[in-house]
Amino acid sequence: MITAKSDERQALWETYGPTDESEAAVWRQKIYEARHLGAVRLERHRLGNHGGARSSYSSMAAVLAVED
């Protein structure tokens, strides 16, 4: 989400500097994204949004897919 908008967040990236693109950083980002999707899935299930919970499986599969 932080890279999706260019308002105040642009100032953050100008101060923070470029993101780490190393293999370890990319792997860590995938772990964070998978964790977030897991939390979203649980919340959708809790709220009775079974279609939304079901659709999260394909999102999770995309995050966990191994890229060559």
mmCIF file of the N, C-alpha and C atoms, coordinates in Angstrom:
data_MODEL
# 
_entry.id   MODEL 
# 
loop_
_atom_site.group_PDB 
_atom_site.id 
_atom_site.type_symbol 
_atom_site.label_atom_id 
_atom_site.label_alt_id 
_atom_site.label_comp_id 
_atom_site.label_asym_id 
_atom_site.label_entity_id 
_atom_site.label_seq_id 
_atom_site.pdbx_PDB_ins_code 
_atom_site.Cartn_x 
_atom_site.Cartn_y 
_atom_site.Cartn_z 
_atom_site.occupancy 
_atom_site.B_iso_or_equiv 
_atom_site.pdbx_formal_charge 
_atom_site.auth_seq_id 
_atom_site.auth_comp_id 
_atom_site.auth_asym_id 
_atom_site.auth_atom_id 
_atom_site.pdbx_PDB_model_num 
ATOM 1   N N  . MET A 1 1  ? 0.817   -1.191  0.000   1.00 0.00 ? 1  MET A N  1 
ATOM 2   C CA . MET A 1 1  ? 0.000   0.000   0.000   1.00 0.00 ? 1  MET A CA 1 
ATOM 3   C C  . MET A 1 1  ? 0.870   1.268   0.000   1.00 0.00 ? 1  MET A C  1 
ATOM 4   N N  . ILE A 1 2  ? 1.992   1.191   0.661   1.00 0.00 ? 2  ILE A N  1 
ATOM 5   C CA . ILE A 1 2  ? 2.800   2.399   0.769   1.00 0.00 ? 2  ILE A CA 1 
ATOM 6   C C  . ILE A 1 2  ? 3.319   2.860   -0.588  1.00 0.00 ? 2  ILE A C  1 
ATOM 7   N N  . THR A 1 3  ? 3.464   1.949   -1.529  1.00 0.00 ? 3  THR A N  1 
ATOM 8   C CA . THR A 1 3  ? 3.930   2.349   -2.857  1.00 0.00 ? 3  THR A CA 1 
ATOM 9   C C  . THR A 1 3  ? 2.767   2.695   -3.791  1.00 0.00 ? 3  THR A C  1 
ATOM 10  N N  . ALA A 1 4  ? 1.518   2.535   -3.325  1.00 0.00 ? 4  ALA A N  1 
ATOM 11  C CA . ALA A 1 4  ? 0.358   2.746   -4.183  1.00 0.00 ? 4  ALA A CA 1 
ATOM 12  C C  . ALA A 1 4  ? -0.019  4.215   -4.332  1.00 0.00 ? 4  ALA A C  1 
ATOM 13  N N  . LYS A 1 5  ? 0.313   5.060   -3.363  1.00 0.00 ? 5  LYS A N  1 
ATOM 14  C CA . LYS A 1 5  ? -0.064  6.472   -3.402  1.00 0.00 ? 5  LYS A CA 1 
ATOM 15  C C  . LYS A 1 5  ? 1.191   7.322   -3.441  1.00 0.00 ? 5  LYS A C  1 
ATOM 16  N N  . SER A 1 6  ? 1.065   8.502   -4.003  1.00 0.00 ? 6  SER A N  1 
ATOM 17  C CA . SER A 1 6  ? 2.262   9.335   -4.126  1.00 0.00 ? 6  SER A CA 1 
ATOM 18  C C  . SER A 1 6  ? 2.157   10.641  -3.347  1.00 0.00 ? 6  SER A C  1 
ATOM 19  N N  . ASP A 1 7  ? 1.245   10.744  -2.391  1.00 0.00 ? 7  ASP A N  1 
ATOM 20  C CA . ASP A 1 7  ? 1.097   11.975  -1.629  1.00 0.00 ? 7  ASP A CA 1 
ATOM 21  C C  . ASP A 1 7  ? 2.207   12.110  -0.584  1.00 0.00 ? 7  ASP A C  1 
ATOM 22  N N  . GLU A 1 8  ? 1.883   12.031  0.692   1.00 0.00 ? 8  GLU A N  1 
ATOM 23  C CA . GLU A 1 8  ? 2.903   12.174  1.738   1.00 0.00 ? 8  GLU A CA 1 
ATOM 24  C C  . GLU A 1 8  ? 3.918   11.040  1.697   1.00 0.00 ? 8  GLU A C  1 
ATOM 25  N N  . ARG A 1 9  ? 3.542   9.934   1.135   1.00 0.00 ? 9  ARG A N  1 
ATOM 26  C CA . ARG A 1 9  ? 4.431   8.775   1.110   1.00 0.00 ? 9  ARG A CA 1 
ATOM 27  C C  . ARG A 1 9  ? 5.669   9.020   0.252   1.00 0.00 ? 9  ARG A C  1 
ATOM 28  N N  . GLN A 1 10 ? 5.542   9.880   -0.720  1.00 0.00 ? 10 GLN A N  1 
ATOM 29  C CA . GLN A 1 10 ? 6.704   10.212  -1.551  1.00 0.00 ? 10 GLN A CA 1 
ATOM 30  C C  . GLN A 1 10 ? 7.803   10.824  -0.689  1.00 0.00 ? 10 GLN A C  1 
ATOM 31  N N  . ALA A 1 11 ? 7.411   11.683  0.241   1.00 0.00 ? 11 ALA A N  1 
ATOM 32  C CA . ALA A 1 11 ? 8.390   12.307  1.139   1.00 0.00 ? 11 ALA A CA 1 
ATOM 33  C C  . ALA A 1 11 ? 9.074   11.248  2.000   1.00 0.00 ? 11 ALA A C  1 
ATOM 34  N N  . LEU A 1 12 ? 8.329   10.231  2.430   1.00 0.00 ? 12 LEU A N  1 
ATOM 35  C CA . LEU A 1 12 ? 8.917   9.151   3.214   1.00 0.00 ? 12 LEU A CA 1 
ATOM 36  C C  . LEU A 1 12 ? 10.013  8.461   2.421   1.00 0.00 ? 12 LEU A C  1 
ATOM 37  N N  . TRP A 1 13 ? 9.727   8.098   1.175   1.00 0.00 ? 13 TRP A N  1 
ATOM 38  C CA . TRP A 1 13 ? 10.717  7.375   0.379   1.00 0.00 ? 13 TRP A CA 1 
ATOM 39  C C  . TRP A 1 13 ? 11.909  8.250   0.021   1.00 0.00 ? 13 TRP A C  1 
ATOM 40  N N  . GLU A 1 14 ? 11.684  9.556   -0.147  1.00 0.00 ? 14 GLU A N  1 
ATOM 41  C CA . GLU A 1 14 ? 12.805  10.448  -0.419  1.00 0.00 ? 14 GLU A CA 1 
ATOM 42  C C  . GLU A 1 14 ? 13.740  10.521  0.789   1.00 0.00 ? 14 GLU A C  1 
ATOM 43  N N  . THR A 1 15 ? 13.177  10.453  1.993   1.00 0.00 ? 15 THR A N  1 
ATOM 44  C CA . THR A 1 15 ? 13.966  10.498  3.222   1.00 0.00 ? 15 THR A CA 1 
ATOM 45  C C  . THR A 1 15 ? 14.553  9.130   3.549   1.00 0.00 ? 15 THR A C  1 
ATOM 46  N N  . TYR A 1 16 ? 13.731  8.099   3.408   1.00 0.00 ? 16 TYR A N  1 
ATOM 47  C CA . TYR A 1 16 ? 14.131  6.740   3.771   1.00 0.00 ? 16 TYR A CA 1 
ATOM 48  C C  . TYR A 1 16 ? 15.169  6.177   2.809   1.00 0.00 ? 16 TYR A C  1 
ATOM 49  N N  . GLY A 1 17 ? 15.043  6.521   1.555   1.00 0.00 ? 17 GLY A N  1 
ATOM 50  C CA . GLY A 1 17 ? 15.960  5.996   0.553   1.00 0.00 ? 17 GLY A CA 1 
ATOM 51  C C  . GLY A 1 17 ? 15.336  4.849   -0.210  1.00 0.00 ? 17 GLY A C  1 
ATOM 52  N N  . PRO A 1 18 ? 16.063  4.312   -1.181  1.00 0.00 ? 18 PRO A N  1 
ATOM 53  C CA . PRO A 1 18 ? 15.508  3.223   -2.004  1.00 0.00 ? 18 PRO A CA 1 
ATOM 54  C C  . PRO A 1 18 ? 15.295  1.957   -1.169  1.00 0.00 ? 18 PRO A C  1 
ATOM 55  N N  . THR A 1 19 ? 14.317  1.177   -1.590  1.00 0.00 ? 19 THR A N  1 
ATOM 56  C CA . THR A 1 19 ? 14.044  -0.077  -0.892  1.00 0.00 ? 19 THR A CA 1 
ATOM 57  C C  . THR A 1 19 ? 15.123  -1.109  -1.202  1.00 0.00 ? 19 THR A C  1 
ATOM 58  N N  . ASP A 1 20 ? 15.307  -2.007  -0.278  1.00 0.00 ? 20 ASP A N  1 
ATOM 59  C CA . ASP A 1 20 ? 16.272  -3.096  -0.424  1.00 0.00 ? 20 ASP A CA 1 
ATOM 60  C C  . ASP A 1 20 ? 15.717  -4.101  -1.426  1.00 0.00 ? 20 ASP A C  1 
ATOM 61  N N  . GLU A 1 21 ? 16.435  -4.375  -2.467  1.00 0.00 ? 21 GLU A N  1 
ATOM 62  C CA . GLU A 1 21 ? 15.982  -5.296  -3.516  1.00 0.00 ? 21 GLU A CA 1 
ATOM 63  C C  . GLU A 1 21 ? 16.744  -6.621  -3.460  1.00 0.00 ? 21 GLU A C  1 
ATOM 64  N N  . SER A 1 22 ? 17.450  -6.875  -2.366  1.00 0.00 ? 22 SER A N  1 
ATOM 65  C CA . SER A 1 22 ? 18.225  -8.108  -2.258  1.00 0.00 ? 22 SER A CA 1 
ATOM 66  C C  . SER A 1 22 ? 17.295  -9.320  -2.210  1.00 0.00 ? 22 SER A C  1 
ATOM 67  N N  . GLU A 1 23 ? 17.851  -10.490 -2.461  1.00 0.00 ? 23 GLU A N  1 
ATOM 68  C CA . GLU A 1 23 ? 17.069  -11.724 -2.434  1.00 0.00 ? 23 GLU A CA 1 
ATOM 69  C C  . GLU A 1 23 ? 16.425  -11.932 -1.071  1.00 0.00 ? 23 GLU A C  1 
ATOM 70  N N  . ALA A 1 24 ? 17.173  -11.650 -0.002  1.00 0.00 ? 24 ALA A N  1 
ATOM 71  C CA . ALA A 1 24 ? 16.634  -11.806 1.353   1.00 0.00 ? 24 ALA A CA 1 
ATOM 72  C C  . ALA A 1 24 ? 15.480  -10.838 1.603   1.00 0.00 ? 24 ALA A C  1 
ATOM 73  N N  . ALA A 1 25 ? 15.595  -9.602  1.116   1.00 0.00 ? 25 ALA A N  1 
ATOM 74  C CA . ALA A 1 25 ? 14.538  -8.613  1.313   1.00 0.00 ? 25 ALA A CA 1 
ATOM 75  C C  . ALA A 1 25 ? 13.280  -8.991  0.536   1.00 0.00 ? 25 ALA A C  1 
ATOM 76  N N  . VAL A 1 26 ? 13.445  -9.504  -0.660  1.00 0.00 ? 26 VAL A N  1 
ATOM 77  C CA . VAL A 1 26 ? 12.300  -9.938  -1.464  1.00 0.00 ? 26 VAL A CA 1 
ATOM 78  C C  . VAL A 1 26 ? 11.597  -11.107 -0.777  1.00 0.00 ? 26 VAL A C  1 
ATOM 79  N N  . TRP A 1 27 ? 12.365  -12.051 -0.244  1.00 0.00 ? 27 TRP A N  1 
ATOM 80  C CA . TRP A 1 27 ? 11.788  -13.189 0.481   1.00 0.00 ? 27 TRP A CA 1 
ATOM 81  C C  . TRP A 1 27 ? 11.032  -12.704 1.722   1.00 0.00 ? 27 TRP A C  1 
ATOM 82  N N  . ARG A 1 28 ? 11.635  -11.785 2.465   1.00 0.00 ? 28 ARG A N  1 
ATOM 83  C CA . ARG A 1 28 ? 11.007  -11.242 3.668   1.00 0.00 ? 28 ARG A CA 1 
ATOM 84  C C  . ARG A 1 28 ? 9.690   -10.551 3.317   1.00 0.00 ? 28 ARG A C  1 
ATOM 85  N N  . GLN A 1 29 ? 9.657   -9.813  2.217   1.00 0.00 ? 29 GLN A N  1 
ATOM 86  C CA . GLN A 1 29 ? 8.432   -9.142  1.784   1.00 0.00 ? 29 GLN A CA 1 
ATOM 87  C C  . GLN A 1 29 ? 7.341   -10.157 1.459   1.00 0.00 ? 29 GLN A C  1 
ATOM 88  N N  . LYS A 1 30 ? 7.723   -11.272 0.839   1.00 0.00 ? 30 LYS A N  1 
ATOM 89  C CA . LYS A 1 30 ? 6.734   -12.320 0.540   1.00 0.00 ? 30 LYS A CA 1 
ATOM 90  C C  . LYS A 1 30 ? 6.156   -12.906 1.822   1.00 0.00 ? 30 LYS A C  1 
ATOM 91  N N  . ILE A 1 31 ? 6.999   -13.085 2.836   1.00 0.00 ? 31 ILE A N  1 
ATOM 92  C CA . ILE A 1 31 ? 6.524   -13.599 4.124   1.00 0.00 ? 31 ILE A CA 1 
ATOM 93  C C  . ILE A 1 31 ? 5.526   -12.628 4.737   1.00 0.00 ? 31 ILE A C  1 
ATOM 94  N N  . TYR A 1 32 ? 5.851   -11.334 4.728   1.00 0.00 ? 32 TYR A N  1 
ATOM 95  C CA . TYR A 1 32 ? 4.938   -10.332 5.276   1.00 0.00 ? 32 TYR A CA 1 
ATOM 96  C C  . TYR A 1 32 ? 3.616   -10.303 4.518   1.00 0.00 ? 32 TYR A C  1 
ATOM 97  N N  . GLU A 1 33 ? 3.687   -10.406 3.204   1.00 0.00 ? 33 GLU A N  1 
ATOM 98  C CA . GLU A 1 33 ? 2.470   -10.391 2.401   1.00 0.00 ? 33 GLU A CA 1 
ATOM 99  C C  . GLU A 1 33 ? 1.616   -11.621 2.663   1.00 0.00 ? 33 GLU A C  1 
ATOM 100 N N  . ALA A 1 34 ? 2.255   -12.784 2.777   1.00 0.00 ? 34 ALA A N  1 
ATOM 101 C CA . ALA A 1 34 ? 1.519   -14.019 3.074   1.00 0.00 ? 34 ALA A CA 1 
ATOM 102 C C  . ALA A 1 34 ? 0.861   -13.930 4.451   1.00 0.00 ? 34 ALA A C  1 
ATOM 103 N N  . ARG A 1 35 ? 1.572   -13.380 5.420   1.00 0.00 ? 35 ARG A N  1 
ATOM 104 C CA . ARG A 1 35 ? 1.015   -13.221 6.763   1.00 0.00 ? 35 ARG A CA 1 
ATOM 105 C C  . ARG A 1 35 ? -0.210  -12.307 6.715   1.00 0.00 ? 35 ARG A C  1 
ATOM 106 N N  . HIS A 1 36 ? -0.107  -11.222 5.984   1.00 0.00 ? 36 HIS A N  1 
ATOM 107 C CA . HIS A 1 36 ? -1.232  -10.294 5.846   1.00 0.00 ? 36 HIS A CA 1 
ATOM 108 C C  . HIS A 1 36 ? -2.424  -10.981 5.185   1.00 0.00 ? 36 HIS A C  1 
ATOM 109 N N  . LEU A 1 37 ? -2.178  -11.717 4.114   1.00 0.00 ? 37 LEU A N  1 
ATOM 110 C CA . LEU A 1 37 ? -3.271  -12.418 3.435   1.00 0.00 ? 37 LEU A CA 1 
ATOM 111 C C  . LEU A 1 37 ? -3.923  -13.444 4.351   1.00 0.00 ? 37 LEU A C  1 
ATOM 112 N N  . GLY A 1 38 ? -3.131  -14.100 5.191   1.00 0.00 ? 38 GLY A N  1 
ATOM 113 C CA . GLY A 1 38 ? -3.697  -15.041 6.164   1.00 0.00 ? 38 GLY A CA 1 
ATOM 114 C C  . GLY A 1 38 ? -4.617  -14.332 7.136   1.00 0.00 ? 38 GLY A C  1 
ATOM 115 N N  . ALA A 1 39 ? -4.215  -13.162 7.614   1.00 0.00 ? 39 ALA A N  1 
ATOM 116 C CA . ALA A 1 39 ? -5.047  -12.389 8.532   1.00 0.00 ? 39 ALA A CA 1 
ATOM 117 C C  . ALA A 1 39 ? -6.327  -11.923 7.841   1.00 0.00 ? 39 ALA A C  1 
ATOM 118 N N  . VAL A 1 40 ? -6.206  -11.491 6.597   1.00 0.00 ? 40 VAL A N  1 
ATOM 119 C CA . VAL A 1 40 ? -7.381  -11.064 5.830   1.00 0.00 ? 40 VAL A CA 1 
ATOM 120 C C  . VAL A 1 40 ? -8.339  -12.233 5.665   1.00 0.00 ? 40 VAL A C  1 
ATOM 121 N N  . ARG A 1 41 ? -7.804  -13.409 5.352   1.00 0.00 ? 41 ARG A N  1 
ATOM 122 C CA . ARG A 1 41 ? -8.645  -14.593 5.176   1.00 0.00 ? 41 ARG A CA 1 
ATOM 123 C C  . ARG A 1 41 ? -9.421  -14.907 6.453   1.00 0.00 ? 41 ARG A C  1 
ATOM 124 N N  . LEU A 1 42 ? -8.740  -14.883 7.589   1.00 0.00 ? 42 LEU A N  1 
ATOM 125 C CA . LEU A 1 42 ? -9.412  -15.152 8.863   1.00 0.00 ? 42 LEU A CA 1 
ATOM 126 C C  . LEU A 1 42 ? -10.496 -14.124 9.156   1.00 0.00 ? 42 LEU A C  1 
ATOM 127 N N  . GLU A 1 43 ? -10.225 -12.863 8.887   1.00 0.00 ? 43 GLU A N  1 
ATOM 128 C CA . GLU A 1 43 ? -11.211 -11.808 9.124   1.00 0.00 ? 43 GLU A CA 1 
ATOM 129 C C  . GLU A 1 43 ? -12.412 -11.970 8.204   1.00 0.00 ? 43 GLU A C  1 
ATOM 130 N N  . ARG A 1 44 ? -12.179 -12.289 6.955   1.00 0.00 ? 44 ARG A N  1 
ATOM 131 C CA . ARG A 1 44 ? -13.302 -12.516 6.035   1.00 0.00 ? 44 ARG A CA 1 
ATOM 132 C C  . ARG A 1 44 ? -14.142 -13.702 6.494   1.00 0.00 ? 44 ARG A C  1 
ATOM 133 N N  . HIS A 1 45 ? -13.497 -14.748 6.945   1.00 0.00 ? 45 HIS A N  1 
ATOM 134 C CA . HIS A 1 45 ? -14.238 -15.911 7.446   1.00 0.00 ? 45 HIS A CA 1 
ATOM 135 C C  . HIS A 1 45 ? -15.044 -15.529 8.684   1.00 0.00 ? 45 HIS A C  1 
ATOM 136 N N  . ARG A 1 46 ? -14.425 -14.780 9.596   1.00 0.00 ? 46 ARG A N  1 
ATOM 137 C CA . ARG A 1 46 ? -15.102 -14.359 10.819  1.00 0.00 ? 46 ARG A CA 1 
ATOM 138 C C  . ARG A 1 46 ? -16.345 -13.537 10.501  1.00 0.00 ? 46 ARG A C  1 
ATOM 139 N N  . LEU A 1 47 ? -16.270 -12.708 9.478   1.00 0.00 ? 47 LEU A N  1 
ATOM 140 C CA . LEU A 1 47 ? -17.388 -11.850 9.093   1.00 0.00 ? 47 LEU A CA 1 
ATOM 141 C C  . LEU A 1 47 ? -18.410 -12.561 8.210   1.00 0.00 ? 47 LEU A C  1 
ATOM 142 N N  . GLY A 1 48 ? -18.159 -13.821 7.891   1.00 0.00 ? 48 GLY A N  1 
ATOM 143 C CA . GLY A 1 48 ? -19.089 -14.572 7.054   1.00 0.00 ? 48 GLY A CA 1 
ATOM 144 C C  . GLY A 1 48 ? -18.930 -14.305 5.571   1.00 0.00 ? 48 GLY A C  1 
ATOM 145 N N  . ASN A 1 49 ? -17.851 -13.687 5.187   1.00 0.00 ? 49 ASN A N  1 
ATOM 146 C CA . ASN A 1 49 ? -17.579 -13.403 3.773   1.00 0.00 ? 49 ASN A CA 1 
ATOM 147 C C  . ASN A 1 49 ? -16.842 -14.608 3.184   1.00 0.00 ? 49 ASN A C  1 
ATOM 148 N N  . HIS A 1 50 ? -17.573 -15.678 2.984   1.00 0.00 ? 50 HIS A N  1 
ATOM 149 C CA . HIS A 1 50 ? -16.955 -16.928 2.546   1.00 0.00 ? 50 HIS A CA 1 
ATOM 150 C C  . HIS A 1 50 ? -16.414 -16.841 1.122   1.00 0.00 ? 50 HIS A C  1 
ATOM 151 N N  . GLY A 1 51 ? -17.062 -16.079 0.266   1.00 0.00 ? 51 GLY A N  1 
ATOM 152 C CA . GLY A 1 51 ? -16.535 -15.885 -1.090  1.00 0.00 ? 51 GLY A CA 1 
ATOM 153 C C  . GLY A 1 51 ? -15.208 -15.153 -1.060  1.00 0.00 ? 51 GLY A C  1 
ATOM 154 N N  . GLY A 1 52 ? -15.103 -14.138 -0.211  1.00 0.00 ? 52 GLY A N  1 
ATOM 155 C CA . GLY A 1 52 ? -13.856 -13.406 -0.068  1.00 0.00 ? 52 GLY A CA 1 
ATOM 156 C C  . GLY A 1 52 ? -12.761 -14.278 0.507   1.00 0.00 ? 52 GLY A C  1 
ATOM 157 N N  . ALA A 1 53 ? -13.131 -15.096 1.497   1.00 0.00 ? 53 ALA A N  1 
ATOM 158 C CA . ALA A 1 53 ? -12.144 -16.013 2.080   1.00 0.00 ? 53 ALA A CA 1 
ATOM 159 C C  . ALA A 1 53 ? -11.668 -17.003 1.028   1.00 0.00 ? 53 ALA A C  1 
ATOM 160 N N  . ARG A 1 54 ? -12.592 -17.510 0.246   1.00 0.00 ? 54 ARG A N  1 
ATOM 161 C CA . ARG A 1 54 ? -12.247 -18.475 -0.805  1.00 0.00 ? 54 ARG A CA 1 
ATOM 162 C C  . ARG A 1 54 ? -11.317 -17.847 -1.847  1.00 0.00 ? 54 ARG A C  1 
ATOM 163 N N  . SER A 1 55 ? -11.576 -16.583 -2.198  1.00 0.00 ? 55 SER A N  1 
ATOM 164 C CA . SER A 1 55 ? -10.744 -15.935 -3.217  1.00 0.00 ? 55 SER A CA 1 
ATOM 165 C C  . SER A 1 55 ? -9.330  -15.651 -2.714  1.00 0.00 ? 55 SER A C  1 
ATOM 166 N N  . SER A 1 56 ? -9.146  -15.652 -1.402  1.00 0.00 ? 56 SER A N  1 
ATOM 167 C CA . SER A 1 56 ? -7.812  -15.383 -0.860  1.00 0.00 ? 56 SER A CA 1 
ATOM 168 C C  . SER A 1 56 ? -6.840  -16.528 -1.138  1.00 0.00 ? 56 SER A C  1 
ATOM 169 N N  . TYR A 1 57 ? -7.347  -17.700 -1.440  1.00 0.00 ? 57 TYR A N  1 
ATOM 170 C CA . TYR A 1 57 ? -6.465  -18.827 -1.731  1.00 0.00 ? 57 TYR A CA 1 
ATOM 171 C C  . TYR A 1 57 ? -5.647  -18.588 -3.005  1.00 0.00 ? 57 TYR A C  1 
ATOM 172 N N  . SER A 1 58 ? -6.281  -18.017 -4.018  1.00 0.00 ? 58 SER A N  1 
ATOM 173 C CA . SER A 1 58 ? -5.530  -17.741 -5.251  1.00 0.00 ? 58 SER A CA 1 
ATOM 174 C C  . SER A 1 58 ? -4.525  -16.609 -5.030  1.00 0.00 ? 58 SER A C  1 
ATOM 175 N N  . SER A 1 59 ? -4.890  -15.639 -4.195  1.00 0.00 ? 59 SER A N  1 
ATOM 176 C CA . SER A 1 59 ? -3.952  -14.563 -3.869  1.00 0.00 ? 59 SER A CA 1 
ATOM 177 C C  . SER A 1 59 ? -2.739  -15.120 -3.134  1.00 0.00 ? 59 SER A C  1 
ATOM 178 N N  . MET A 1 60 ? -2.989  -16.032 -2.199  1.00 0.00 ? 60 MET A N  1 
ATOM 179 C CA . MET A 1 60 ? -1.895  -16.642 -1.443  1.00 0.00 ? 60 MET A CA 1 
ATOM 180 C C  . MET A 1 60 ? -1.020  -17.485 -2.368  1.00 0.00 ? 60 MET A C  1 
ATOM 181 N N  . ALA A 1 61 ? -1.630  -18.221 -3.277  1.00 0.00 ? 61 ALA A N  1 
ATOM 182 C CA . ALA A 1 61 ? -0.872  -19.044 -4.212  1.00 0.00 ? 61 ALA A CA 1 
ATOM 183 C C  . ALA A 1 61 ? 0.061   -18.181 -5.067  1.00 0.00 ? 61 ALA A C  1 
ATOM 184 N N  . ALA A 1 62 ? -0.423  -17.017 -5.472  1.00 0.00 ? 62 ALA A N  1 
ATOM 185 C CA . ALA A 1 62 ? 0.399   -16.115 -6.279  1.00 0.00 ? 62 ALA A CA 1 
ATOM 186 C C  . ALA A 1 62 ? 1.609   -15.613 -5.493  1.00 0.00 ? 62 ALA A C  1 
ATOM 187 N N  . VAL A 1 63 ? 1.413   -15.314 -4.216  1.00 0.00 ? 63 VAL A N  1 
ATOM 188 C CA . VAL A 1 63 ? 2.512   -14.840 -3.382  1.00 0.00 ? 63 VAL A CA 1 
ATOM 189 C C  . VAL A 1 63 ? 3.533   -15.948 -3.160  1.00 0.00 ? 63 VAL A C  1 
ATOM 190 N N  . LEU A 1 64 ? 3.057   -17.158 -2.973  1.00 0.00 ? 64 LEU A N  1 
ATOM 191 C CA . LEU A 1 64 ? 3.953   -18.273 -2.665  1.00 0.00 ? 64 LEU A CA 1 
ATOM 192 C C  . LEU A 1 64 ? 4.572   -18.923 -3.879  1.00 0.00 ? 64 LEU A C  1 
ATOM 193 N N  . ALA A 1 65 ? 4.119   -18.547 -5.073  1.00 0.00 ? 65 ALA A N  1 
ATOM 194 C CA . ALA A 1 65 ? 4.665   -19.134 -6.292  1.00 0.00 ? 65 ALA A CA 1 
ATOM 195 C C  . ALA A 1 65 ? 6.159   -18.841 -6.397  1.00 0.00 ? 65 ALA A C  1 
ATOM 196 N N  . VAL A 1 66 ? 6.891   -19.839 -6.755  1.00 0.00 ? 66 VAL A N  1 
ATOM 197 C CA . VAL A 1 66 ? 8.334   -19.689 -6.887  1.00 0.00 ? 66 VAL A CA 1 
ATOM 198 C C  . VAL A 1 66 ? 8.627   -19.121 -8.269  1.00 0.00 ? 66 VAL A C  1 
ATOM 199 N N  . GLU A 1 67 ? 9.401   -18.030 -8.292  1.00 0.00 ? 67 GLU A N  1 
ATOM 200 C CA . GLU A 1 67 ? 9.790   -17.421 -9.571  1.00 0.00 ? 67 GLU A CA 1 
ATOM 201 C C  . GLU A 1 67 ? 11.176  -17.875 -9.954  1.00 0.00 ? 67 GLU A C  1 
ATOM 202 N N  . ASP A 1 68 ? 11.369  -18.110 -11.225 1.00 0.00 ? 68 ASP A N  1 
ATOM 203 C CA . ASP A 1 68 ? 12.697  -18.512 -11.719 1.00 0.00 ? 68 ASP A CA 1 
ATOM 204 C C  . ASP A 1 68 ? 13.470  -17.308 -12.158 1.00 0.00 ? 68 ASP A C  1 
# 
